[in-house]
Amino acid sequence: TTIGGVCTGLGVPPKVIDSIVGVVKAYTTRVGNGPFPAELQNERQDLPDFMGEYIGQPVTLERKDDPRGPYKLATGDAVKVGEMLQEVGHEYGTTTGRRRRCGWLDIPLVKYSSMVNGFTSVSITKLDVLTGLKEIRIAVAYRNVEMTEVRLPSGYFPSHLEDLKKVVCEYETMEGWSEDISKCRRFGDLPENAKRYVMRIQELVGVPVSSVGVGPDRNDLLIL
């Protein structure tokens, strides 16, 4: 889906569109098969995953029809990050109930989407899902799996799925935060590390961040 669908699907003339906001999760998700360079965990939850330390408050989440029972997080736990994103982020298909594939934020993908659609700003959603991770990684560039010493050009995104299968991600690691941000109502209320994460995304994508989501309700959108 691109911004062109607004014109062809709704009959909105291009000349009246003066701003284009790209809505981007604080991490990356995908449904179905296909290459996913920044993937941590799939819908079957049978990938090795990335292990991280949880430093947030204890959490217990019910998992409907799951024989493993509730999903629990305790301070100091070693957690599978991809699985945590799925469970804390409620990354399940609305109709099918299938788990969405989850991974770190993929900056080359976001930059490509920004180029194709002409984003004037970005709205980052689900920042609260990352709360409690001691370290957060961002995929900042792609490298060819056969020549990992060579970073692919900034803004490059493969035009064919077969080529996308041949890339690996270069990661940057940032410090996470332990504070509950779901009650924050201004950007300035966020922990310093959360603000740094948002500002780093803005710097890497090259487009201003206009809002940040810290929960599922309307009031949970912080306007910058």
Backbone as numpy.savetxt, mean C-alpha at the origin, in Angstrom:
# Nx Ny Nz CAx CAy CAz Cx Cy Cz
-8.27 0.75 -15.06 -9.10 1.93 -15.06 -8.22 3.18 -15.06
-8.53 4.10 -15.96 -7.78 5.36 -16.03 -8.75 6.53 -16.00
-8.19 7.72 -15.91 -9.01 8.93 -15.84 -9.86 9.09 -17.10
-9.44 8.48 -18.22 -10.22 8.56 -19.45 -11.61 7.99 -19.30
-11.79 7.04 -18.36 -13.10 6.45 -18.14 -14.13 7.45 -17.65
-13.68 8.51 -16.99 -14.60 9.56 -16.53 -15.25 10.24 -17.73
-14.45 10.45 -18.76 -14.97 11.13 -19.96 -15.85 10.20 -20.79
-15.39 8.99 -21.04 -16.16 8.08 -21.90 -17.33 7.44 -21.17
-17.19 7.19 -19.86 -18.24 6.51 -19.13 -19.31 7.42 -18.57
-18.91 8.63 -18.17 -19.86 9.55 -17.55 -20.23 10.72 -18.46
-19.51 10.85 -19.56 -19.82 11.95 -20.47 -19.31 13.29 -19.97
-18.26 13.27 -19.15 -17.68 14.51 -18.65 -16.63 15.01 -19.64
-16.76 16.23 -20.14 -15.77 16.73 -21.09 -14.41 16.95 -20.43
-13.33 16.60 -21.11 -11.99 16.72 -20.51 -11.66 18.12 -20.02
-12.17 19.14 -20.68 -11.78 20.52 -20.33 -12.30 20.97 -18.96
-13.27 20.24 -18.40 -13.78 20.66 -17.09 -13.08 19.93 -15.94
-12.17 19.01 -16.27 -11.43 18.30 -15.23 -10.19 19.11 -14.87
-10.17 19.66 -13.66 -9.04 20.51 -13.27 -8.16 19.89 -12.19
-8.58 18.75 -11.65 -7.72 18.06 -10.69 -8.00 16.56 -10.76
-6.95 15.77 -10.57 -7.05 14.31 -10.64 -6.36 13.75 -9.40
-7.13 13.15 -8.51 -6.60 12.63 -7.26 -6.41 11.12 -7.38
-5.20 10.65 -7.23 -4.93 9.22 -7.25 -5.08 8.64 -5.85
-5.96 7.65 -5.69 -6.19 7.03 -4.39 -5.29 5.80 -4.28
-4.39 5.82 -3.30 -3.36 4.80 -3.18 -3.32 4.29 -1.74
-3.37 2.98 -1.56 -3.20 2.41 -0.23 -1.76 2.63 0.24
-1.57 2.58 1.56 -0.24 2.75 2.14 0.63 1.52 1.90
0.06 0.50 1.32 0.76 -0.71 0.90 0.10 -1.15 -0.40
0.53 -2.24 -0.99 0.01 -2.65 -2.29 -0.81 -3.93 -2.18
-1.92 -3.99 -2.91 -2.73 -5.21 -2.96 -3.02 -5.57 -4.41
-3.30 -6.85 -4.60 -3.69 -7.34 -5.92 -4.63 -8.52 -5.75
-5.59 -8.64 -6.69 -6.52 -9.76 -6.69 -6.24 -10.62 -7.91
-6.28 -11.94 -7.72 -6.10 -12.85 -8.86 -4.64 -13.15 -9.16
-4.44 -13.81 -10.30 -3.10 -14.25 -10.68 -2.33 -13.14 -11.38
-1.05 -13.40 -11.59 -0.22 -12.45 -12.31 0.95 -11.98 -11.47
1.96 -11.38 -12.12 3.17 -10.94 -11.40 2.87 -9.82 -10.41
3.56 -9.85 -9.30 3.36 -8.90 -8.21 4.73 -8.74 -7.53
5.58 -7.85 -8.05 6.97 -7.76 -7.58 7.13 -7.53 -6.08
6.24 -6.76 -5.46 6.39 -6.41 -4.04 5.57 -7.32 -3.12
5.10 -8.45 -3.66 4.21 -9.32 -2.88 4.88 -9.91 -1.65
4.12 -9.94 -0.56 4.55 -10.59 0.67 3.76 -11.86 0.95
2.43 -11.80 0.69 1.59 -12.95 0.99 0.46 -13.06 -0.03
0.11 -14.32 -0.39 -0.94 -14.54 -1.37 -2.26 -14.92 -0.69
-3.27 -15.23 -1.50 -4.60 -15.50 -0.92 -4.64 -16.81 -0.14
-3.73 -17.74 -0.43 -3.68 -19.01 0.29 -2.82 -18.93 1.56
-2.15 -17.81 1.71 -1.24 -17.59 2.84 -0.19 -18.70 2.96
0.38 -19.08 1.81 1.40 -20.13 1.84 2.77 -19.66 1.31
2.97 -18.33 1.23 4.28 -17.81 0.87 5.13 -17.68 2.14
6.46 -17.68 2.01 7.32 -17.56 3.18 7.07 -16.29 3.99
6.69 -15.19 3.32 6.38 -13.91 3.94 7.64 -13.24 4.50
7.50 -11.99 4.90 8.58 -11.22 5.50 8.29 -11.09 6.99
9.26 -11.45 7.81 9.06 -11.40 9.25 9.48 -10.04 9.80
8.59 -9.46 10.60 8.88 -8.17 11.23 8.50 -8.21 12.69
8.95 -7.19 13.43 8.61 -7.10 14.85 7.41 -6.18 15.05
6.46 -6.64 15.86 5.26 -5.84 16.16 5.48 -5.09 17.46
5.35 -3.75 17.43 5.60 -2.92 18.61 4.36 -2.16 19.05
3.20 -2.46 18.43 1.97 -1.76 18.78 1.25 -2.40 19.95
0.04 -1.91 20.19 -0.79 -2.43 21.27 -1.37 -3.79 20.86
-1.69 -4.65 21.84 -2.29 -5.95 21.52 -3.59 -5.80 20.72
-3.77 -6.69 19.76 -4.94 -6.66 18.87 -5.50 -8.08 18.75
-6.84 -8.19 18.79 -7.51 -9.46 18.52 -8.61 -9.20 17.50
-8.56 -9.91 16.38 -9.54 -9.73 15.31 -10.21 -11.06 15.00
-11.53 -11.05 14.94 -12.27 -12.27 14.60 -12.07 -12.61 13.13
-11.95 -13.90 12.84 -11.84 -14.37 11.45 -12.99 -15.34 11.21
-13.95 -14.89 10.44 -15.15 -15.69 10.19 -14.82 -16.99 9.46
-15.33 -18.09 10.00 -15.19 -19.42 9.38 -13.74 -19.84 9.19
-12.84 -19.31 10.02 -11.44 -19.70 9.94 -11.13 -20.64 11.10
-10.73 -21.88 10.82 -10.48 -22.86 11.90 -9.35 -22.45 12.84
-8.54 -21.49 12.43 -7.43 -21.06 13.28 -7.90 -20.12 14.39
-9.13 -19.66 14.30 -9.65 -18.76 15.32 -9.25 -17.32 15.08
-9.37 -16.47 16.10 -9.08 -15.04 15.94 -7.62 -14.79 15.57
-7.39 -13.67 14.90 -6.03 -13.24 14.58 -5.56 -12.35 15.72
-4.40 -12.68 16.30 -3.93 -11.95 17.47 -2.53 -11.38 17.25
-2.35 -10.16 17.75 -1.04 -9.52 17.75 -0.72 -9.10 19.17
0.51 -9.34 19.61 0.95 -8.92 20.94 2.26 -8.17 20.80
2.45 -7.18 21.65 3.67 -6.38 21.63 4.90 -7.28 21.75
5.83 -7.08 20.82 7.06 -7.88 20.82 7.00 -9.11 19.96
5.82 -9.42 19.40 5.68 -10.60 18.53 6.50 -10.46 17.26
6.98 -11.58 16.74 7.50 -11.65 15.38 6.32 -11.98 14.49
6.02 -11.12 13.53 4.81 -11.28 12.72 5.14 -11.45 11.24
4.28 -12.19 10.56 4.34 -12.27 9.10 3.65 -11.01 8.58
4.42 -10.13 7.97 3.89 -8.81 7.61 2.76 -8.90 6.59
2.90 -9.74 5.57 1.86 -9.87 4.56 0.55 -10.35 5.16
0.64 -11.33 6.05 -0.56 -11.85 6.72 -1.18 -10.76 7.60
-0.35 -9.99 8.27 -0.86 -8.90 9.10 -1.62 -7.88 8.26
-1.07 -7.53 7.10 -1.75 -6.57 6.23 -3.12 -7.11 5.80
-3.18 -8.40 5.49 -4.45 -9.01 5.09 -5.47 -8.96 6.22
-5.05 -9.32 7.41 -5.99 -9.45 8.52 -6.37 -8.08 9.12
-5.38 -7.27 9.42 -5.66 -5.96 10.01 -6.34 -5.04 8.98
-5.94 -5.17 7.72 -6.53 -4.35 6.67 -7.84 -4.89 6.12
-8.30 -6.04 6.66 -9.54 -6.68 6.17 -9.51 -6.82 4.65
-8.39 -7.33 4.16 -8.21 -7.45 2.72 -8.85 -8.74 2.20
-10.15 -8.71 2.14 -10.95 -9.83 1.63 -11.91 -9.29 0.57
-12.11 -10.05 -0.50 -13.05 -9.64 -1.53 -14.46 -9.51 -0.98
-15.15 -8.44 -1.34 -16.49 -8.18 -0.81 -17.47 -9.28 -1.19
-17.39 -9.75 -2.43 -18.33 -10.77 -2.92 -17.82 -12.18 -2.69
-16.56 -12.43 -3.05 -16.02 -13.79 -2.99 -15.46 -14.16 -1.62
-15.06 -13.18 -0.83 -14.43 -13.48 0.44 -12.98 -13.91 0.31
-12.43 -13.89 -0.91 -11.04 -14.29 -1.13 -10.09 -13.25 -0.55
-8.99 -13.73 0.02 -7.98 -12.80 0.50 -7.30 -12.10 -0.67
-7.04 -10.82 -0.50 -6.25 -10.10 -1.49 -4.77 -10.36 -1.24
-4.01 -10.41 -2.30 -2.56 -10.53 -2.19 -2.02 -9.18 -1.70
-1.10 -9.21 -0.76 -0.61 -7.97 -0.14 0.91 -7.88 -0.21
1.40 -6.65 -0.31 2.84 -6.43 -0.34 3.17 -5.00 0.07
4.46 -4.71 0.10 4.91 -3.37 0.42 4.47 -2.38 -0.66
4.45 -1.11 -0.33 4.08 -0.09 -1.31 5.06 -0.11 -2.48
4.51 -0.18 -3.70 5.29 -0.30 -4.93 5.34 1.07 -5.62
6.41 1.81 -5.39 6.52 3.16 -5.94 6.58 3.18 -7.47
7.34 2.27 -8.15 7.31 2.30 -9.61 5.90 2.13 -10.18
5.07 1.31 -9.54 3.69 1.13 -9.98 2.89 2.41 -9.79
3.05 3.07 -8.64 2.32 4.31 -8.37 2.77 5.42 -9.33
4.08 5.49 -9.59 4.59 6.52 -10.51 4.06 6.30 -11.93
3.96 5.04 -12.34 3.43 4.74 -13.66 1.96 5.15 -13.75
1.19 4.82 -12.71 -0.22 5.22 -12.69 -0.36 6.73 -12.71
0.53 7.42 -11.99 0.50 8.88 -11.97 0.80 9.44 -13.36
1.75 8.85 -14.06 2.09 9.30 -15.40 0.94 9.10 -16.38
0.31 7.93 -16.32 -0.78 7.61 -17.24 -2.01 8.48 -16.99
-2.29 8.75 -15.71 -3.51 9.48 -15.36 -3.31 10.96 -15.13
-2.07 11.40 -14.94 -1.82 12.81 -14.70 -2.27 13.27 -13.33
-1.92 12.51 -12.30 -2.33 12.89 -10.94 -1.88 14.31 -10.61
-2.77 15.08 -10.01 -2.39 16.38 -9.46 -2.12 16.26 -7.97
-2.64 15.21 -7.35 -2.33 14.91 -5.95 -2.64 13.44 -5.69
-2.21 12.97 -4.52 -2.42 11.59 -4.13 -3.11 11.56 -2.77
-4.09 10.65 -2.62 -4.74 10.41 -1.34 -4.28 9.04 -0.85
-3.60 9.00 0.27 -3.08 7.75 0.82 -4.09 7.19 1.82
-4.53 5.97 1.60 -5.52 5.36 2.49 -4.87 4.23 3.32
-5.55 3.85 4.37 -5.17 2.70 5.22 -3.78 2.83 5.84
-3.39 4.05 6.16 -2.11 4.23 6.84 -2.12 3.54 8.20
-3.30 3.48 8.82 -3.43 2.88 10.15 -3.09 1.38 10.17
-3.23 0.72 9.02 -2.96 -0.72 8.95 -1.49 -1.03 9.25
-0.61 -0.07 8.96 0.82 -0.27 9.18 1.24 -0.03 10.62
0.31 0.48 11.45 0.64 0.76 12.84 1.13 -0.49 13.56
2.23 -0.34 14.27 2.76 -1.45 15.05 3.96 -2.13 14.42
4.21 -1.89 13.14 5.39 -2.48 12.50 6.63 -1.66 12.89
7.63 -2.33 13.42 8.84 -1.62 13.83 9.56 -1.03 12.63
9.55 -1.76 11.51 10.17 -1.27 10.28 9.20 -1.46 9.12
9.20 -0.48 8.22 8.33 -0.52 7.05 9.21 -0.35 5.81
8.99 -1.20 4.85 9.78 -1.12 3.61 8.95 -0.50 2.49
9.65 0.19 1.60 9.04 0.76 0.40 9.84 0.27 -0.80
9.13 -0.26 -1.81 9.80 -0.64 -3.05 10.03 0.63 -3.86
11.28 1.07 -3.96 11.58 2.36 -4.57 11.99 2.26 -6.03
12.39 1.06 -6.47 12.83 0.89 -7.87 12.77 -0.58 -8.24
12.81 -0.83 -9.56 12.88 -2.19 -10.07 14.29 -2.47 -10.58
14.67 -3.74 -10.46 15.90 -4.22 -11.07 15.58 -5.49 -11.84
16.33 -5.75 -12.90 16.14 -6.98 -13.67 16.66 -8.15 -12.86
15.85 -9.22 -12.76 16.23 -10.37 -11.94 17.52 -11.01 -12.42
17.85 -10.84 -13.70 19.06 -11.44 -14.25 20.28 -10.52 -14.14
20.03 -9.22 -13.84 21.12 -8.25 -13.68 20.76 -7.33 -12.52
20.76 -7.87 -11.32 20.27 -7.10 -10.17 21.16 -5.91 -9.83
22.36 -5.86 -10.39 23.24 -4.72 -10.13 22.81 -3.49 -10.93
21.89 -3.68 -11.88 21.45 -2.57 -12.74 20.04 -2.14 -12.34
19.92 -0.90 -11.88 18.60 -0.36 -11.53 17.93 0.11 -12.82
16.66 -0.27 -13.01 15.92 0.16 -14.18 15.59 1.65 -14.05
15.42 2.37 -15.17 15.23 3.82 -15.12 14.05 4.25 -14.26
14.17 5.40 -13.63 13.08 5.94 -12.82 11.85 6.17 -13.70
10.71 5.70 -13.23 9.48 5.84 -14.00 9.22 4.69 -14.95
10.20 3.78 -15.08 10.03 2.63 -15.98 9.04 1.65 -15.40
8.13 1.17 -16.26 7.22 0.10 -15.88 7.05 -0.81 -17.09
7.25 -2.12 -16.93 7.17 -3.04 -18.07 5.83 -2.95 -18.80
5.89 -3.01 -20.11 4.66 -2.93 -20.92 4.02 -4.29 -21.12
4.72 -5.36 -20.70 4.21 -6.72 -20.89 4.34 -7.49 -19.58
3.35 -8.33 -19.29 3.36 -9.09 -18.04 4.58 -10.00 -17.94
5.01 -10.54 -19.07 6.18 -11.41 -19.04 7.42 -10.65 -18.58
7.50 -9.37 -18.95 8.63 -8.55 -18.52 8.50 -8.20 -17.04
7.25 -8.00 -16.57 7.04 -7.69 -15.16 7.46 -8.85 -14.27
7.37 -10.07 -14.80 7.80 -11.25 -14.04 9.31 -11.25 -13.80
10.04 -10.48 -14.61 11.50 -10.53 -14.56 12.11 -9.40 -13.73
11.28 -8.69 -12.95 11.84 -7.62 -12.14 11.82 -8.01 -10.66
12.76 -7.48 -9.92 12.79 -7.60 -8.46 12.83 -6.17 -7.91
12.40 -6.01 -6.68 12.29 -4.68 -6.09 13.54 -4.31 -5.31
13.88 -3.05 -5.39 14.89 -2.46 -4.51 14.13 -1.76 -3.39
14.47 -2.07 -2.15 13.69 -1.55 -1.02 14.45 -0.51 -0.20
13.67 0.37 0.37 14.17 1.34 1.35 13.41 1.06 2.65
14.12 1.05 3.76 13.50 0.73 5.05 13.34 1.99 5.89
12.15 2.17 6.45 11.86 3.31 7.32 11.39 2.82 8.68
11.56 3.64 9.69 11.10 3.29 11.03 9.58 3.41 11.11
8.96 2.45 11.77 7.52 2.48 11.95 7.13 3.22 13.22
5.87 3.05 13.63 5.35 3.74 14.81 4.45 2.78 15.60
4.38 3.01 16.89 3.58 2.14 17.76 2.26 2.77 18.17
2.15 4.09 18.01 0.96 4.81 18.48 -0.27 4.53 17.62
-1.44 4.48 18.28 -2.71 4.33 17.57 -3.01 5.65 16.86
-3.14 5.62 15.53 -3.39 6.86 14.78 -4.84 6.99 14.34
-5.68 6.03 14.71 -7.07 6.04 14.24 -7.89 7.21 14.78
-7.41 7.84 15.87 -8.14 8.97 16.45 -7.55 10.32 16.02
-6.52 10.30 15.23 -5.92 11.55 14.75 -6.90 12.26 13.81
-6.99 13.58 13.93 -7.91 14.36 13.10 -7.19 15.44 12.30
-5.91 15.60 12.52 -5.09 16.51 11.74 -3.78 15.81 11.39
-3.21 16.18 10.26 -1.95 15.55 9.86 -0.88 15.76 10.92
-0.90 16.93 11.57 0.07 17.22 12.61 -0.05 16.35 13.83
-1.20 15.67 13.99 -1.39 14.78 15.14 -0.69 13.44 14.97
-0.29 13.11 13.75 0.33 11.81 13.50 1.70 11.72 14.15
2.13 10.51 14.53 3.50 10.33 15.03 4.51 10.77 13.97
5.68 11.19 14.42 6.68 11.71 13.49 7.05 10.69 12.41
7.17 9.42 12.78 7.55 8.41 11.79 6.46 8.19 10.75
5.19 8.34 11.15 4.09 8.22 10.20 4.12 9.39 9.22
4.40 10.58 9.73 4.50 11.75 8.85 5.68 11.61 7.89
6.78 11.07 8.39 7.95 10.87 7.52 7.62 9.88 6.40
6.87 8.84 6.73 6.49 7.84 5.71 5.66 8.50 4.62
4.68 9.30 5.00 3.82 9.98 4.03 4.64 10.94 3.17
5.50 11.72 3.80 6.30 12.69 3.05 7.31 12.01 2.13
7.77 10.82 2.53 8.69 10.09 1.65 7.96 9.59 0.41
6.72 9.16 0.59 5.93 8.75 -0.57 5.76 9.93 -1.52
5.43 11.09 -0.96 5.27 12.29 -1.79 6.55 12.59 -2.56
7.69 12.48 -1.89 8.97 12.75 -2.53 9.27 11.75 -3.64
9.01 10.47 -3.39 9.32 9.43 -4.37 8.41 9.48 -5.59
7.11 9.75 -5.36 6.16 9.77 -6.47 6.26 11.08 -7.25
6.64 12.15 -6.56 6.76 13.45 -7.23 5.45 14.17 -7.39
4.46 13.79 -6.57 3.13 14.40 -6.61 2.71 14.72 -5.17
2.10 15.88 -4.91 1.71 16.21 -3.53 0.69 15.23 -2.96
0.83 14.94 -1.67 -0.18 14.16 -0.96 -1.23 15.13 -0.43
-2.48 14.93 -0.80 -3.55 15.86 -0.42 -4.35 15.39 0.78
-4.34 14.08 1.06 -5.08 13.56 2.21 -4.53 12.21 2.62
-4.80 11.84 3.88 -4.32 10.57 4.43 -5.46 9.93 5.20
-5.74 8.64 4.92 -6.78 7.92 5.63 -6.21 7.14 6.80
-6.84 7.29 7.98 -6.37 6.58 9.17 -7.46 5.66 9.74
-8.48 5.35 8.94 -9.57 4.49 9.37 -10.63 4.41 8.29
-11.70 3.63 8.54 -12.72 3.39 7.52 -13.82 4.44 7.41
-13.91 5.37 8.36 -15.01 6.33 8.36 -14.65 7.63 7.65
-15.68 8.40 7.30 -15.45 9.67 6.60 -14.57 10.62 7.42
-14.78 10.61 8.73 -14.03 11.51 9.60 -12.57 11.09 9.77
-12.21 9.94 9.22 -10.85 9.43 9.36 -9.94 9.87 8.24
-10.39 10.85 7.45 -9.56 11.37 6.33 -8.94 12.69 6.76
-7.62 12.71 6.81 -6.89 13.91 7.22 -6.50 14.70 5.99
-6.93 15.97 5.93 -6.62 16.83 4.79 -5.34 17.58 5.06
-4.41 17.50 4.11 -3.15 18.19 4.27 -3.26 19.63 3.75
